[in-house]
Amino acid sequence: MAAEIELTDETFESEILKHDGVAVVDFFATWCGPCKAFEPTFAEFAADAPEGVKVARADVDKCPNAAGSNGIMSVPTIAFFKGGELVDKLVGAQSKSALTEKAGALA
């Protein structure tokens, strides 16, 4: 069972960019209605994430540099990293099964 990590611009590099394995990051905003609606689904995904997959959330207002450098244009956006490289993004709220399938394929 993986716990979600709350990211900041200061921790993004050490937690995500220097992570050897797969990391899934939910870029969200506290003022975003669809983000709030998606939060329980992402929490369920985090609890059941495939073995070895790091799960994190990044509030774009607290992580403007990380959001900008990864081309995050709208929230929620779920970004998939492997070995510190951005390999895929899903824009908008997703199903738990879509997240699990994508993360599992990368792991």
C-alpha positions as CSV (number, residue, x, y, z in Angstrom):
1,M,0.0,0.0,0.0
2,A,1.6,3.2,-1.2
3,A,1.0,6.5,0.5
4,E,0.6,9.6,-1.6
5,I,3.5,12.0,-1.3
6,E,2.7,15.8,-1.3
7,L,5.2,17.5,-3.5
8,T,6.6,21.0,-3.5
9,D,9.0,22.6,-6.1
10,E,11.7,21.9,-3.5
11,T,11.0,18.2,-3.2
12,F,9.9,17.4,-6.8
13,E,13.5,16.7,-8.1
14,S,14.5,14.4,-5.2
15,E,11.2,12.6,-5.1
16,I,10.3,12.3,-8.8
17,L,13.2,13.3,-11.1
18,K,15.8,11.3,-9.1
19,H,13.5,8.3,-8.6
20,D,14.8,5.2,-10.6
21,G,11.4,3.6,-11.0
22,V,7.9,4.6,-12.0
23,A,6.2,7.6,-10.4
24,V,2.7,8.8,-11.0
25,V,2.0,12.5,-10.2
26,D,-1.5,14.1,-9.9
27,F,-1.0,17.8,-10.8
28,F,-4.1,19.5,-9.2
29,A,-5.3,22.8,-7.7
30,T,-7.3,23.3,-4.5
31,W,-9.7,25.6,-6.4
32,C,-10.4,23.1,-9.2
33,G,-13.8,21.4,-9.0
34,P,-12.9,18.4,-11.2
35,C,-9.7,18.0,-9.2
36,K,-11.7,17.7,-5.9
37,A,-14.0,15.2,-7.6
38,F,-11.1,13.1,-8.8
39,E,-9.2,13.1,-5.4
40,P,-11.0,10.0,-3.9
41,T,-10.3,8.0,-7.1
42,F,-6.6,9.0,-7.1
43,A,-6.4,8.1,-3.4
44,E,-7.9,4.6,-4.2
45,F,-5.3,4.2,-6.9
46,A,-2.5,5.2,-4.5
47,A,-3.7,2.6,-2.0
48,D,-3.7,-0.1,-4.6
49,A,-0.9,1.1,-6.9
50,P,1.2,-1.6,-8.6
51,E,4.3,-2.7,-6.6
52,G,7.2,-0.3,-6.8
53,V,5.2,2.6,-8.2
54,K,5.6,5.9,-6.3
55,V,2.4,8.0,-6.1
56,A,2.4,11.7,-5.5
57,R,0.3,14.8,-5.7
58,A,1.5,18.3,-6.8
59,D,-0.6,21.4,-6.1
60,V,0.2,23.5,-9.1
61,D,0.1,26.6,-6.9
62,K,2.8,25.2,-4.7
63,C,4.8,23.6,-7.6
64,P,4.7,26.2,-10.4
65,N,8.2,25.3,-11.6
66,A,7.5,21.6,-11.7
67,A,4.1,22.2,-13.5
68,G,5.7,24.5,-16.0
69,S,8.7,22.4,-16.8
70,N,6.5,19.4,-17.4
71,G,4.1,21.2,-19.7
72,I,1.1,21.0,-17.3
73,M,-1.5,23.3,-19.0
74,S,-4.7,22.1,-17.2
75,V,-5.7,20.4,-14.1
76,P,-6.1,17.6,-13.2
77,T,-3.3,16.2,-15.2
78,I,-1.8,12.8,-14.2
79,A,1.9,12.6,-15.3
80,F,3.8,9.3,-15.5
81,F,7.5,9.3,-15.0
82,K,10.0,6.5,-15.5
83,G,13.6,6.8,-14.3
84,G,13.0,10.5,-13.8
85,E,11.7,11.1,-17.4
86,L,8.2,12.2,-18.2
87,V,6.8,9.4,-20.4
88,D,3.1,10.1,-20.6
89,K,0.3,12.4,-19.4
90,L,-3.5,11.9,-19.0
91,V,-5.5,15.1,-18.9
92,G,-8.7,15.3,-16.9
93,A,-10.2,13.0,-14.3
94,Q,-9.4,9.3,-15.0
95,S,-10.8,6.0,-13.8
96,K,-8.8,4.0,-11.2
97,S,-8.5,1.2,-13.8
98,A,-7.0,3.5,-16.4
99,L,-4.4,4.7,-13.9
100,T,-3.6,1.2,-12.8
101,E,-3.3,-0.1,-16.3
102,K,-1.0,2.8,-17.4
103,A,1.2,2.5,-14.3
104,G,1.4,-1.3,-14.5
105,A,2.5,-1.1,-18.1
106,L,5.4,1.1,-17.1
107,A,6.4,-0.7,-14.0
